[in-house]
Amino acid sequence: MGKPKPNPYLTTSDLIANAIGTAKVFGENRRITNLVASSIGRLILEMDGSGEGDELLAHALSCINAQDAEHVPALYSALNALSVLIE
């Protein structure tokens, strides 16, 4: 019996929360930003065709409020760039 597939919304929320928490202490880390953005992009691609990819990206962007966006501007920009790519 295989492992159950993780909830992509919970995974996305956790990735973003960890990136924001780390950025508040140490400043935004480019490696973490790239890892989080690529992981979310992969999750979106896995959902491709079901319409849920757009919803997941909207969820990801909603996890970053205006105040947090100041701590992770590159991550916020990367997620916005993903929204342009999947349209």
trRosetta pair geometry for C-beta under 8 A, 3 or more apart (Angstrom, degrees):
i j d omega theta_ij theta_ji phi_ij phi_ji
6 10 6.9 -118 170 72 92 108
6 11 5.2 85 129 -58 126 122
7 10 4.0 59 85 16 114 112
7 11 6.4 173 86 -14 57 86
8 11 5.4 -54 -141 40 33 115
8 12 6.1 38 158 -23 66 105
8 43 4.6 144 -146 -169 117 126
8 46 7.6 -170 -91 74 140 123
8 47 6.9 -102 27 -50 175 127
8 52 8.0 102 63 142 144 121
8 56 5.7 -33 128 -121 124 134
9 12 5.8 -51 -147 35 28 112
9 13 6.4 30 153 -18 62 106
9 56 6.6 -129 -84 -120 71 82
9 59 5.6 -64 -132 157 93 165
10 13 5.7 -53 -147 36 31 112
10 14 6.3 31 155 -18 65 107
11 14 5.8 -58 -148 37 28 111
11 15 6.3 29 155 -20 65 107
11 39 7.7 -123 149 151 113 119
11 43 6.7 174 88 -92 129 149
12 15 5.8 -54 -146 35 29 111
12 16 6.3 21 159 -12 64 109
12 40 5.6 78 -121 -112 98 100
12 43 6.5 -134 -67 72 102 163
12 56 6.3 168 -46 -172 158 93
12 59 6.1 89 95 107 147 112
12 60 5.0 -94 -179 -87 128 89
12 63 6.9 -170 134 -20 93 153
13 16 6.1 -62 -148 41 27 105
13 17 6.0 27 157 -20 66 111
13 59 7.5 -66 -61 154 88 108
13 63 5.5 -169 -118 -110 66 137
14 17 5.8 -56 -141 38 28 111
14 18 6.3 27 160 -17 64 108
15 18 6.0 -60 -151 37 26 108
15 19 6.4 24 154 -18 63 108
15 36 4.7 151 161 -133 111 93
15 39 5.9 -160 -121 85 159 138
15 40 6.7 -161 85 -56 150 96
16 19 5.6 -54 -146 37 33 111
16 20 6.2 31 156 -17 67 106
16 36 6.5 116 -82 -169 53 134
16 60 6.4 163 -57 -153 139 74
16 63 4.3 89 92 118 157 139
16 64 6.2 -113 -171 -57 129 90
16 75 7.4 147 -128 156 81 141
17 20 5.9 -56 -146 38 29 109
17 21 6.2 30 155 -19 64 109
17 63 7.2 -92 -52 179 74 121
18 21 5.7 -54 -143 38 30 112
18 22 6.2 28 159 -16 64 108
18 32 7.8 -132 119 -165 95 124
18 36 7.9 -174 73 -90 97 123
19 22 6.0 -57 -147 39 27 109
19 23 6.2 27 155 -20 63 111
19 28 7.9 30 174 -133 92 79
19 32 5.3 161 -119 146 87 115
19 33 6.7 104 -152 -88 129 54
19 36 4.8 -23 -60 -51 142 160
19 72 5.7 71 134 -111 108 146
19 75 5.7 111 146 -88 148 163
20 23 5.7 -58 -145 38 29 111
20 24 6.4 34 156 -25 64 103
20 64 7.1 -180 -76 -112 126 83
20 68 4.9 -21 -134 -157 132 117
20 71 5.9 86 -149 89 72 132
20 72 5.7 -83 -94 -21 68 133
21 24 5.9 -52 -151 28 29 112
21 25 7.0 13 156 -7 61 107
22 25 6.1 -69 -156 42 33 102
22 26 5.8 -31 172 35 73 110
22 29 6.3 -47 133 7 126 119
22 32 6.0 -128 84 -146 151 175
23 26 6.9 -78 -119 63 23 70
23 27 6.2 -19 -155 166 63 17
23 28 4.5 15 -125 -82 114 61
23 29 7.1 -135 -86 2 74 73
23 32 7.8 -152 -57 86 88 140
23 71 4.2 124 118 157 121 101
23 72 5.0 -157 -19 -69 172 85
24 71 5.4 -21 -73 -139 67 151
26 29 6.5 17 103 -50 121 107
28 32 7.6 -139 -171 66 60 111
28 33 6.1 39 177 -55 103 124
28 71 6.5 150 -61 157 94 59
28 72 5.3 139 -105 -113 117 54
28 73 6.9 -104 -35 32 164 70
28 74 5.8 143 153 25 147 109
28 75 7.0 -148 -144 -12 123 101
29 32 4.1 67 79 13 107 110
29 33 6.6 -179 87 -13 53 85
30 33 5.5 -54 -145 37 32 116
30 34 6.2 31 157 -18 66 105
30 74 6.8 -31 -112 105 69 167
31 34 5.9 -55 -147 37 29 109
31 35 6.2 29 154 -19 64 108
32 35 5.6 -56 -146 38 31 112
32 36 6.1 27 158 -17 67 108
33 36 6.1 -58 -145 38 26 106
33 37 6.1 19 160 -13 64 112
33 72 6.9 168 -102 -159 102 95
33 74 4.8 15 -160 100 160 115
33 75 4.6 -130 -135 -69 91 85
33 78 6.5 141 168 -4 99 147
34 37 6.0 -58 -140 42 27 107
34 38 6.0 20 163 -14 65 112
34 78 7.9 -167 -100 -111 45 162
35 38 6.1 -61 -143 41 23 104
35 39 6.1 24 158 -21 62 111
36 39 5.8 -57 -145 36 27 111
36 40 6.4 22 158 -15 64 107
36 75 6.0 1 82 -130 132 120
37 40 6.0 -57 -147 39 28 107
37 41 6.2 32 152 -21 63 109
37 75 6.2 -156 -58 -136 101 68
37 78 3.9 -45 -115 136 146 142
37 79 6.5 -131 -119 -61 91 67
37 82 7.1 -168 -166 -43 92 126
38 41 5.4 -52 -145 38 33 117
38 42 6.3 39 154 -23 65 102
39 42 5.7 -50 -150 32 31 112
39 43 6.6 31 151 -18 63 103
40 43 5.6 -51 -149 35 35 113
40 44 6.4 38 151 -21 65 104
40 56 7.4 -180 -167 142 87 109
40 57 7.4 109 159 -103 113 67
40 60 5.3 75 -153 -109 143 153
40 79 6.8 -12 96 -107 154 95
40 82 7.1 -77 108 -65 108 175
41 44 5.6 -53 -149 35 32 113
41 45 6.4 32 153 -18 65 105
41 82 5.7 -139 -94 -116 92 129
42 45 5.7 -54 -149 36 32 111
42 46 6.4 36 152 -22 64 104
43 46 5.6 -52 -151 32 32 114
43 47 6.7 21 153 -11 63 107
43 56 6.1 -137 121 163 110 154
44 47 5.9 -66 -155 42 32 105
44 48 7.1 65 143 -59 63 79
44 53 4.1 85 -166 -153 77 97
44 56 5.5 -163 -93 80 77 126
44 57 5.8 41 -103 -56 133 99
44 82 6.8 132 19 175 166 128
44 86 6.4 -85 159 -84 135 149
45 48 5.3 -11 -159 -29 42 118
45 53 7.2 73 -61 -118 20 133
47 50 5.3 -87 180 47 76 115
47 52 4.3 -100 -177 82 131 100
47 53 4.2 168 88 -65 107 76
47 56 6.1 130 27 -5 159 139
48 53 5.4 28 -82 -43 50 148
50 53 7.1 118 58 -16 80 82
51 54 6.2 -40 -173 27 56 110
51 55 7.0 54 137 -14 71 106
52 55 5.1 -56 -153 41 49 116
52 56 6.0 53 148 -26 76 101
53 56 5.7 -52 -147 33 31 111
53 57 6.5 29 154 -16 63 104
53 86 6.1 -145 130 -161 122 147
54 57 5.8 -56 -150 37 31 110
54 58 6.4 32 151 -19 65 106
54 86 6.6 -173 -84 123 73 131
55 58 5.6 -53 -147 37 32 113
55 59 6.3 37 150 -22 64 104
56 59 5.4 -51 -150 34 33 115
56 60 6.4 38 150 -23 65 101
57 60 5.4 -47 -147 32 35 114
57 61 6.5 32 154 -15 65 103
57 79 6.9 161 -159 -172 85 91
57 82 5.9 -153 -129 112 126 116
57 83 5.6 153 155 -87 138 81
57 86 6.6 -174 -31 39 159 150
58 61 5.9 -54 -148 39 31 108
58 62 6.3 31 152 -20 64 109
59 62 5.6 -59 -147 38 30 111
59 63 6.7 40 151 -31 63 100
60 63 5.8 -50 -158 20 33 116
60 64 7.7 12 152 -5 60 102
60 79 5.4 -151 122 -142 120 134
61 64 6.3 -67 -161 39 39 100
61 76 7.8 86 -132 -144 76 74
61 79 5.5 171 -81 136 81 131
61 80 7.2 89 -108 -75 121 68
61 83 7.2 16 -52 -56 140 133
64 68 5.0 -133 -154 95 67 118
64 69 5.3 93 155 -73 109 79
64 72 6.6 -104 -131 69 128 121
64 75 7.2 179 -91 107 151 109
64 76 5.4 -162 134 -96 157 98
64 79 7.4 153 13 38 142 154
65 68 5.1 88 51 15 70 103
65 69 7.0 -120 101 -16 34 90
66 69 5.6 -49 -148 25 30 118
66 70 7.5 39 152 -25 57 94
67 70 6.2 -47 -171 17 37 113
67 71 7.9 24 141 -9 61 101
68 71 5.6 -57 -163 35 50 110
68 72 6.4 -6 155 23 81 105
69 72 6.6 -79 -136 64 32 74
69 73 6.4 68 165 -94 71 59
69 76 4.5 53 -139 -74 93 160
70 73 6.8 4 -142 -57 24 95
72 75 4.0 -22 163 36 112 120
72 76 5.8 122 106 -24 83 90
73 76 5.6 -56 -145 39 33 112
73 77 6.2 33 156 -19 67 107
74 77 5.6 -53 -146 39 31 112
74 78 6.2 35 153 -23 64 106
75 78 5.6 -53 -146 35 31 113
75 79 6.4 29 156 -16 64 104
76 79 6.0 -55 -149 36 29 108
76 80 6.5 29 152 -17 63 107
77 80 5.6 -56 -148 38 32 111
77 81 6.3 36 151 -23 65 104
78 81 5.5 -51 -149 33 32 114
78 82 6.7 39 149 -23 63 99
79 82 5.4 -44 -152 28 37 116
79 83 6.9 43 148 -23 62 97
80 83 5.5 -46 -156 26 39 115
80 84 7.1 39 147 -17 64 98
81 84 5.7 -50 -157 32 39 111
81 85 6.5 38 147 -20 67 106
82 85 5.5 -57 -149 37 36 113
82 86 6.3 20 161 -12 71 108
83 86 6.4 -60 -141 40 28 99
83 87 6.9 42 156 -39 60 101
84 87 6.1 -49 -157 11 31 116
